[in-house]
Amino acid sequence: MTAKPFDRQTAPPATSTTIRTFEMASHGTTTATIPLSAPPFGDQVVYTDGSFDDSGTTAAGCAFVFKDRTTEMWYGFGASFGFQASPKTAELMGIKHALTYAKHNWIGVVTDLEIRADSTFAIGDVQHCWDFGTADWNHHPVTIEICDLMLELRNAASPINVSIQAIRAHSGIRGNDLADELAVTTRRASGMFGRSTTSLAVHDSLVR
């Protein structure tokens, strides 16, 4: 399912003063202290994902990743946000963080932003909120923040057109697999550090 382009702000993601270093299970890559790259093209694809532990801890994390087509590097951001979350919150937070990053770094650089997520229920909630507003519907608070961000990007001095596409999870799509792994890694960090953030840089040749 591909959502139609959205025509319609929040504070930037919290940053940790100390960047934690985590071992990514499949790649052997670690977090990077370098800033995330701005794309040299007008269009950019971003993969988002969320991770939630329903075994009792209710820890949650989210992530977004994108590829720099010039350097063949993948860059990513992950956030753990403690406990008492939900699977839907985790998925929506990944989208929210991606849009917040675009707001602070890509206005004037990117003209078309496509977000690819594997959560149809999160995408559907955003689509409904965008199409019909918040009246007579109990939308998730993060969904409303996402719609506000998309509106702000559309109305920026150099507008960014946002579209959201649903993709299949665990189907061998590199960006989705990497976002999933980073979300899981940051979710596990909730148990160790509470709320924390991390960034990632890994060459495409190392993503399996």
N, C-alpha and C positions, 0 to 999 in steps of 0.2 A: 504494500500500500504506500502510495506517495501522497503526502499532503500537498494541497495547492500552496503556492508561495504565500507567505503571510504578509499582509500589507500593514498591519497594526503596529525600573532601575533599582537597581539595587546597589548596595555597597559592594565593593570588590571582595573576592574571597579572602577570608582571614589568612594571614600568613604567619608561619611560625618563626620565631627568632632564630631557632636552631634547625637547620635542615637535617632531617633524619635520613639515614641511608638504609635502604631495604634491598634484599636480594630478590630479584624477580625469578620465579621458579623455573621458567623454561628458557629464559634468555641469558641468565647470568649477568644482566645489566643492573645498574644501580642508579639512584637519583643523581641529578646533575645540579650544580649550583649556577650554571650559565642561564641567562634569561631565555624564555621561549622565543623562537624565531618568528618574525613577521614574514608572511609569504610574499614572494616577488610577483605574484600574479593577481589579477582582479577577482578570481574566483577561488574559493577554498572549501574543502570538504573536512568536516570534523566528526569524529566518532565519539559517542558518549556512552557511558554505562554506569550502572549502580550495583552495589553488592550489599546484601543484608543477611545477617546471621539469625535464622529463626530457631536455632537450637537451644536458646535460652538467654544468651547475652544481649540480643537485640542490637548488636553493634552494626554500624553501617558505614559505607564509604562510597565514593563516586569518583569518576575520572572522565577526562576528555583527552583525545590525542589527535594530532594532525601531522601530515607529512609535508616537508619542504621538498618540492620537486626538483629544486636545483641541487641540493646537497644530498638528497636521498636519505635525509635524517628524519626520524619520527620524534616529535616533541610531545610531551604530555604533562598534565597537571592532575594530581590526585588529592582528595581531601577526605579525612575521616571526621565524622561529626558526632561521635559519642554514641549514646544509647537512646532507647525509646523512640527509634525512628520506625520506618516501615519499608518494604520493598518499593512501593510507589514513591515514597520520599527520596530514596536513594537514586532512583532513575531520574526523577525530576531535577534533583540537585545537580546531576551531571550535565543536563541541558542548561540549567541556570548558570553554572560556572563557565560553560563554553560561551554563552552569550555575554556574560560579564567580561570575560577576557576580550571578546571581540569589541565590546564597547570601549575598553580602555586602550586597545592596541591596534585595531584594524580599521577604524574610521579613517577614510582618506586613502586606504590601502586596498581593502577588499570591497568589491561591489556586490558580489553574490556569495552568500554563505549557505552551504547545505549541511545540515546536521543529520547524521545517520545514527539511529538508535534501534535497539532490538526489543523495545518495550512498546507494544501496540497500545496498551492501556494508558501509558503516560502520554504518548503522542495523541491518542484520542481525547484525553482530557484537555490538553492544550488546544487542540483543534476546536473542540466544543466551546471552550472559553473564548477563543478568538472570534468564532463565528457569532456567538449569541451573548457574549458578555457574562457578567456575574449574577445578573438578576435571576431569581427563582432557581438557582442551582448552587449546590454546596461544593464549589471548586476547592481543590487543595490550595492552601496559601502560596505554595511555591509555584503552582500553575499560574496564578495571578501575577506573580513576580515575573515569570517568564514572558507572559503576554505584554507586560509593561516594558520589559527590556526590548522585545521585538518592535514595539511601537517607537521606542526611543531610537533604535537603530534605523528604522525606516525614515524617521523625521530628522536624522542627523544632517549636518551641513553637507556631508558626502554620504548619501544614504547607503545602507547595506540591506539588500533584499534577502530575507531569510526563508528557507524552505526546510521541511523536516521529512525525512524518508525512513520508513520502517524496513529493517533488514532482519534476516534470520540470524539468531544467536548460534554460536559454535558451529558455523558453517564454513570455516576456513578463510573468512575475510580478515586480512591482516589487521586493519585498523580496529575492527570490532574485537578481535581476540586480544589485542594489546590493551585496549581500553578496559576490557573485562579483567585482565590480569592485574592491571594497575588499580582498578577499583577494589578487587579482592585484597590486594596488598595493603591498601590504605584502610580498608575495613578491619583487617587484622590488627592494624596499628591502633585502632580504637581501644583494644583490650590492653595495650601496653602504655600508650601515651595519652589517651583521651582524644581530644580534638587536635589534629595536626594536619599539615599540608606537605606535599612533596612534589618535585618536578622530575621529569625523565627525559633523557636524550639517548636514542639508540639508532644505529645505522640500520637501514632496511635489510641489509644482508644478514643481520643477526636476528631478525624477527622470523620465528618459525611457527 
